[in-house]
Amino acid sequence: MRQIGRLEDETQARQFGDFLYSRQIENQADPASDGGWDIWVLDESRIEEAASLFEQFIEQPDDSMFVLGAGQGARQRHRDKQEGVPKRARILDGRTAFYKPPIGYGMLTITLLVASVAVTLATSLGRNDRITAYLSITHYSVDGDYAKWDSGLPEVRHGQIWRLFTPIFVHFDLLHIFFNMLWLWDLGSMVETRKGTWRLLALVLVISALSNVGQYLYSGPTFGGMSGVVYGLLGYIWMQGKFDPASNLELHPQTVTLMIVWFFLCLTGLLGNIANVVHAVGAVVGISWGFLEARWTVRQRHHR
């Protein structure tokens, strides 16, 4: 997302925005503190094209190309809104559950995927208790159907900080890791390509640590999986798209509905022993972070 210029008149800003919409260039007009209107283009790959059109518009705003295009764009925007068409759906495949970033997948997302698969295979889907216990939030031993551990996270308190995060790499069945990796592939890539690797890393670390501690306090150390991070990323993207459209992060409503349904289905116990606290804490952290960041970003943008 990048600002390509400023117009003093709101009518002209709306007109140019509708013209860009007719060219399938997602944009946003924000009021500036001095009374003008900032024009933002969401798709980085269309910045140069939009900037060139902006210069032409400044020179000849009454040109028939802009007048006719603005009318077409306004009508198309109205139709899309009535039909519930999400942003960028006319540019990308709106039938998919996720928005697919137009640029490549980030290295951190790929690293998390590879690490999860490698650890899951190395632990034989969590059945190798020796390795699994070393990666869990605290060491435990299994005696029959029961697990034993020392309370108070003694390993973490003595410097084994990695244990706060490494449970996310352990998965206990193929369906578990398949769906987690599917969600991570889309959500992680979306955040990394739009917000950067460091933002995604910070989100993963904070969400995983808090959700893992929450699950440990509720039921002990015998859990694992990327679900908390996935729900955290979902919440983060949801709030960013809702309160800061210029963030270029957006979820299809079907995705939000599916994840919410899955969340409550897990609570029923029909799917087996699920670490539901991880889901809940991850979602709360992601939603809170996404909301607060969006509000702060929009406020800063308007004060520039």
Secondary structure, 3 states (H helix, E strand, C coil): CEEEEEECCHHHHHHHHHHHHHCCCCEEEEECCCCCEEEEECCHHHHHHHHHHHHHHHHCCCCHHHHHHHHHHHHHHHHHHHHCCCCCCCCCCCCCCECCCCCCCCHHHHHHHHHHHHHHHHCCCCCCHHHHHHHCCCCEEEECCEEEECCCCHHHHCCCHHHHCHHHHCCCCHHHHHHHHHHHHHHHHHHHHHHCHHHHHHHHHHHHHHHHHHHHHHHCCCCCCCHHHHHHHHHHHHHHHHHCHHHCCCECHHHHHHHHHHHHHHHCCCCCCCCHHHHHHHHHHHHHHHHHHHHHHHHHHHCC
